[in-house]
Amino acid sequence: MDTADCARLIRNGDRRALARAITLVESARPDHRAQALALLGALREPRREALRIGLSGTPGVGKSTFIETFGLMLTGQGLKVAVLAVDPSSARSGGSILGDKTRMERLSRDPRAFIRPSPSQSQLGGVARRTREAVALCEAAGFDVVLIETVGVGQSETVVAELSDLFLLLLAPAGGDELQGVKRGIMEMADLILVNKADGDLKPAALRTVADYAGALQLLRRRPQDPPGFPKALPVSALADDGLDAAWEAMQTLVAWRKEHGHWDRTRAAQARHWFEEEVRQGLLAALSREPQKGLMASLGDRVAEGALTPEVAAAEMLRLLGR
Amino acid sequence: MDTADCARLIRNGDRRALARAITLVESARPDHRAQALALLGALREPRREALRIGLSGTPGVGKSTFIETFGLMLTGQGLKVAVLAVDPSSARSGGSILGDKTRMERLSRDPRAFIRPSPSQSQLGGVARRTREAVALCEAAGFDVVLIETVGVGQSETVVAELSDLFLLLLAPAGGDELQGVKRGIMEMADLILVNKADGDLKPAALRTVADYAGALQLLRRRPQDPPGFPKALPVSALADDGLDAAWEAMQTLVAWRKEHGHWDRTRAAQARHWFEEEVRQGLLAALSREPQKGLMASLGDRVAEGALTPEVAAAEMLRLLGR
């Protein structure tokens, strides 16, 4: 199928065309890459914009249940919802243990929802570009909300935060009165902390955890992109479908404020610039893995390993050969 | 002073010349950089080799006390000991809260010891190169053991492990029967886990922690560079000077085995190659911050931020301009 046909089908919301296009941007083959760039170019105008929501949470906090319940709430309001997963761990295991569609059975059968299982065998550098392009495809296909999920391994939160308009951190109720081992850097990225499982026996613990995080968030410096009272912590129960409406309301408040005060456009512009710079950096480094640079690196590296050259002297020589 | 004089003084173990040379390799000024490279070149042959020991541990585990007691034990055996610190956190605070010499008062007065406080205002990329060069200067000055300490913030353990012949992880006794929040990646780097504060009331907890970690280490895949029984966990008390002799014996066993089986040379060769490749990568990326590349990045970045170009298309254009 040619690019124009494929672009038209995606614009019309054809799910199979969208799925095929995501497979195309996931491919590392040069001819696929060229087709993918042509397709993304064809889909740029007229521009459609979704609300991109990043969601992070360690395994066991009920992320799948949250996405299912939250997604069904949004589709119930007539919104179209896409779910993408950024899962660097699947690079090792060769795919999620349970497919994402199995994890979210009801949502996956919803005609207004589109769930894309995480691809296997990927590198983090590639994950960012691929996910960014999959988000662009979902926006072109007319989705209103794109949920980008990460299991929070290594640098994946940073990648997801740089792709998102909103960043949610999903937590489980803590056992004691101590804050969970949430890294400060991740807390600083969160626009909303949602403490899940606020139901049944765990409800008191969940409310206590919310209070703990509310206190911790107050200690963080206020960011320019936040209205008063944000970032905030809220209790939710994905299982009992409780509190998700309040969470969605908070998200909409945040979005409206940011759009009104220019932060929405500024953030999107800064994110685009970030990904441009990152692509240039990756491209520069990738050149070292191609001949003839690869061979030069190997032979100079051999001389360093033998002790004939210091790392600094050999690096200066390599940079000279590269014209730097 | 010219390079030859300075090199001669360092070879003779002149501490002021060594301190000045480390200040020189810490400097970012181009003329200092040229002098530093000349000095390092002059000191390459005849080669002297120290045992490089990396030491990681979060604040509060008693790292300074350990270094002081361990260092004094080694100098008491007639060995010359240098202590270097890799502290990326000082980049923010502008230096350690307490100077390193204050932290190790007795060791700093020992004529066989040399303690170098961590420099302030540094970037992690620069930290690696600077520390590597400081280690080379200490080796040339005839030190037998170079201890490289890190507080374990972010990527600094990886940097220190790639600079070291041995990597020690210092821990405090755990409160419960759970393993402390030690990241798996750091445990996999450790050759020896030392549980400090194995004295007084904490001794039972320390021994329990040793047993927990011994169990956890057995679950890790054995690495080719380890003799049977390694990596291992041992209790120590830096305060009571207890168990440090056993820890030192374990280190020597490990070193002897690795030298005998060729791992020592192979590891050093691989480390040198790693630093060469890292220097090339840093050098390539640094070019983006210099004119005319910097200006091109900014103007293409502006067009991406405005939405006139996608990040991918702009990056491809930039790489074309760079001849990549």
Interface residues (C-beta under 8 A of the other chain):
Chain A: L37 L40 G41 R44 R47 R129 R132 E133 G181 A269 A270 A272 R273 W275 F276 E277 E278 E279 V280 R281 G283 L284 L285 A287 L288 M297 L300 G301 D302 V304 A305 E306 G307 L309 T310 P311 E312 V313 A314 A315 A316 M318 L319 L322 G323 R324
Chain B: L37 L40 G41 R44 R47 R129 R132 E133 G181 A269 A270 A272 R273 W275 F276 E277 E278 E279 V280 R281 G283 L284 L285 A287 L288 M297 L300 G301 V304 A305 E306 G307 L309 T310 P311 E312 V313 A314 A315 A316 M318 L319 L322 G323 R324
